[in-house]
Amino acid sequence: MTPAYRIAIVGAGLGGLTVAGLLQRAGCSVTVYEQAPAFSRIGAGIILSANVVKALRPLGVEERLLRAGIQADSFVSRAWDTGEVLYEIRFDKAAEAHFGAPYLNIHRGDLHDILQLAVSPNSIRLGHSLARLNEGSASINLVFENGEMEDADIVIGSDGIRSKVREHLLGFEVPRFVGRVAQRAIFPTAHLKGFEMRDCTKWWAPDRHALTYFLTSNRDEVYVIGTVPAAGWESDSTWLPSSRDELVASFTAFHPDLRRVVEATTDVTVWPIYDRERNDIWSGRRTVLLGDACHPVRPYMAAGGAMAIEDAVILSRCLTEFDDPSRAFAAYEATRIPRVAEVQRISFENSWMHGPTDPDWFFCYDACTAPLQVPSLNQPP
Ligand SMILES: Cc1cc2nc3c(=O)[nH]c(=O)nc-3n(C[C@H](O)[C@H](O)[C@H](O)COP(=O)(O)OP(=O)(O)OC[C@H]3O[C@@H](n4cnc5c(N)ncnc54)[C@H](O)[C@@H]3O)c2cc1C
C-alpha cells in the first residue's frame, strides 16, 4: 500500500499498539488515538502462548517479554474436588522447538508497556476518545469527545468490546453478558508461606473454574482468576473492587491445593464477562476492525489478546502487500475468520486443554509467515 495513506488507529490496547508498531516499521503514516488520559497498570495476568510470542517477533520485543514474564514449565488441568490431573503439557526445550517459541505468562501492564515502547511516542494521542466517524468520498473524518477532529484515509478500529468504529460499521449493539464474572487477584508469593504451587494450573468444576500462575521468572508474584456464575452486572464499570472473602467463598469446596492459593489473596477485583455473536463483516470502505472490537471471546481459552495480536500481524501484512485497501481487507478477513471462529467456538464451550488435546494448530501457527488467503477478483465481497 502506498505510504502516503494516512492510517488512524483507534484504541492503544494490545492489538492497536501491535498494528501501529508493525505499520510504522513498514513505513506507513500512523496515528494512534486512545481515550485514556494516561496508561495504568491494570491488575491482571495474561498468557502469551507460542503463537503470540512468534507474532510479536517483528517488533523486536521478545527479550523484554522474557525478562518481564515467566516461561511456565507446564500447564496442568486438575479436577476441582479430587485434584486428579486431567491433562498436562510440558513446556520444555523440545516443546519450545516444536511450537517455535516459549509459552509465557506475564503481567498485562508489563506487556502493554513493552508494546508501547515499540511504537513511536509522538504518534500516540492520549485523551482522544472517538465520538463518531464521518465518511466522505476522499477521506474519513474522526470526531473526538474533546472536540478535536482529524482526517484519515483508513481507520483501524482496535477500540475494544464497546468499539465506536464497530458501531459505525455495523450499528449499535450492546455486548452480551455471559452470566459469569471473573474474580482476579495478584499477590506476592511470600503469602503462600512455603506452599509449592505449580507454574500454571487450571481447576475445573462443572459450573466454575480457576486458573493460577506465576507472573515473573523468579516466581515472586502470583495471579489468580476464578470465573463463577452471576445473575447480572448492573455497573457501567469494567471492574469493581471485591474481597478475599468473596473469592474464598466461591472456591470453598475445591481441593486444598487451590484453597491454599485463594486464601493467600488480599486485593481482589471482579470483572463482568461479555462476548458477542460471531460476525463475519470486519471491514467497510475505509474502516477495518481487529481484536475485541471485532470478535470478543470469553476468556476461558486465554486467547482474546492472542487473537488481537495475530489480527494485527495479518492486517499489517495485508495493508503493506496490497495497494488497494479493499483487497487488503478482503485478504485479511479471508485469512483470519476461520481461525478466529474456531477460537470463538472453543472459548464458548470452555474446553481448551481440559482433557487430552492436540494444541499444534493453535501454538504452531505463525502469523508472520502464514499464507494470506486472497479471494479472487471475481468473487463477491
Ligand atoms: C477476565 C479476563 C481475562 C482475560 N485473560 C486473557 C488471557 O489470559 N490471555 C489473552 O490472550 N486474553 C485474555 N483476555 C482477553 C484480552 O484481555 C482481550 O481480548 C484483549 O485485551 C483485546 O485486545 P484489544 O486490543 O482488541 O482491546 P483492548 O486491549 O481492550 O484495547 C482497547 C483500547 O481501546 C481504547 N478505547 C476504547 N474505546 C475508545 C474510544 N472510543 N476512543 C479511543 N480509544 C478507545 C481502550 O481504552 C483500550 O486502550 C481476558 C479478558 C478478560 C475479561
The ligand as a Tripos MOL2 file, in Angstrom:
@<TRIPOS>MOLECULE
LIG
   53    58     1     0     0
SMALL
NO_CHARGES

@<TRIPOS>ATOM
      1 C1        -11.1540  -11.6160   32.8600 C.3       1 LIG1
      2 C2        -10.3930  -11.6320   31.5610 C.ar      1 LIG1
      3 C3         -9.2130  -12.3990   31.4500 C.ar      1 LIG1
      4 C4         -8.5080  -12.4410   30.2350 C.ar      1 LIG1
      5 N1         -7.3690  -13.2090   30.1240 N.ar      1 LIG1
      6 C5         -6.7180  -13.3000   28.9310 C.ar      1 LIG1
      7 C6         -5.5260  -14.0800   28.7620 C.ar      1 LIG1
      8 O1         -5.0120  -14.7100   29.6920 O.2       1 LIG1
      9 N2         -4.9590  -14.1500   27.5150 N.ar      1 LIG1
     10 C7         -5.4640  -13.4490   26.4490 C.ar      1 LIG1
     11 O2         -4.8990  -13.5200   25.3320 O.2       1 LIG1
     12 N3         -6.5780  -12.6900   26.5730 N.ar      1 LIG1
     13 C8         -7.2020  -12.5800   27.7840 C.ar      1 LIG1
     14 N4         -8.3210  -11.8090   27.9120 N.ar      1 LIG1
     15 C9         -8.8260  -11.0910   26.7480 C.3       1 LIG1
     16 C10        -7.9930   -9.8910   26.4010 C.3       1 LIG1
     17 O3         -7.8060   -9.0530   27.5330 O.3       1 LIG1
     18 C11        -8.6850   -9.0820   25.2940 C.3       1 LIG1
     19 O4         -9.1710   -9.9510   24.3220 O.3       1 LIG1
     20 C12        -7.6710   -8.1350   24.6520 C.3       1 LIG1
     21 O5         -7.2830   -7.1350   25.5760 O.3       1 LIG1
     22 C13        -8.2490   -7.4860   23.3990 C.3       1 LIG1
     23 O6         -7.2920   -6.5930   22.8680 O.3       1 LIG1
     24 P1         -7.7920   -5.3540   22.0140 P.3       1 LIG1
     25 O7         -6.5620   -4.6440   21.5810 O.co2     1 LIG1
     26 O8         -8.7530   -5.8060   20.9780 O.co2     1 LIG1
     27 O9         -8.6400   -4.4570   23.0190 O.3       1 LIG1
     28 P2         -8.2040   -3.7990   24.3850 P.3       1 LIG1
     29 O10        -6.9180   -4.3750   24.8800 O.co2     1 LIG1
     30 O11        -9.4290   -3.8330   25.2430 O.co2     1 LIG1
     31 O12        -7.9000   -2.2860   23.9900 O.3       1 LIG1
     32 C14        -8.8990   -1.3970   23.5540 C.3       1 LIG1
     33 C15        -8.3490    0.0210   23.7240 C.3       1 LIG1
     34 O13        -9.2360    0.9440   23.0880 O.3       1 LIG1
     35 C16        -9.4350    2.0510   23.9210 C.3       1 LIG1
     36 N5        -10.7270    2.6550   23.5360 N.ar      1 LIG1
     37 C17       -11.9690    2.1510   23.7500 C.ar      1 LIG1
     38 N6        -12.9000    2.9740   23.2370 N.ar      1 LIG1
     39 C18       -12.2290    4.0240   22.6870 C.ar      1 LIG1
     40 C19       -12.6440    5.2140   22.0100 C.ar      1 LIG1
     41 N7        -13.9500    5.4810   21.7770 N.pl3     1 LIG1
     42 N8        -11.7040    6.0740   21.5520 N.ar      1 LIG1
     43 C20       -10.3690    5.8170   21.7660 C.ar      1 LIG1
     44 N9         -9.9250    4.7260   22.4270 N.ar      1 LIG1
     45 C21       -10.8460    3.8160   22.8710 C.ar      1 LIG1
     46 C22        -9.4000    1.4580   25.3290 C.3       1 LIG1
     47 O14        -9.1470    2.4360   26.3220 O.3       1 LIG1
     48 C23        -8.2640    0.4420   25.1860 C.3       1 LIG1
     49 O15        -6.9960    1.0310   25.4360 O.3       1 LIG1
     50 C24        -9.0030  -11.7160   29.1200 C.ar      1 LIG1
     51 C25       -10.1590  -10.9280   29.2500 C.ar      1 LIG1
     52 C26       -10.8440  -10.8660   30.4660 C.ar      1 LIG1
     53 C27       -12.0990  -10.0180   30.5840 C.3       1 LIG1
@<TRIPOS>BOND
     1     1     2 1
     2     2     3 ar
     3     2    52 ar
     4     3     4 ar
     5     4     5 ar
     6     4    50 ar
     7     5     6 ar
     8     6     7 ar
     9     6    13 1
    10     7     8 2
    11     7     9 ar
    12     9    10 ar
    13    10    11 2
    14    10    12 ar
    15    12    13 ar
    16    13    14 ar
    17    14    15 1
    18    14    50 ar
    19    15    16 1
    20    16    17 1
    21    16    18 1
    22    18    19 1
    23    18    20 1
    24    20    21 1
    25    20    22 1
    26    22    23 1
    27    23    24 1
    28    24    25 2
    29    24    26 1
    30    24    27 1
    31    27    28 1
    32    28    29 2
    33    28    30 1
    34    28    31 1
    35    31    32 1
    36    32    33 1
    37    33    34 1
    38    33    48 1
    39    34    35 1
    40    35    36 1
    41    35    46 1
    42    36    37 ar
    43    36    45 ar
    44    37    38 ar
    45    38    39 ar
    46    39    40 ar
    47    39    45 ar
    48    40    41 1
    49    40    42 ar
    50    42    43 ar
    51    43    44 ar
    52    44    45 ar
    53    46    47 1
    54    46    48 1
    55    48    49 1
    56    50    51 ar
    57    51    52 ar
    58    52    53 1
@<TRIPOS>SUBSTRUCTURE
     1 LIG1         1 GROUP 0 **** ****
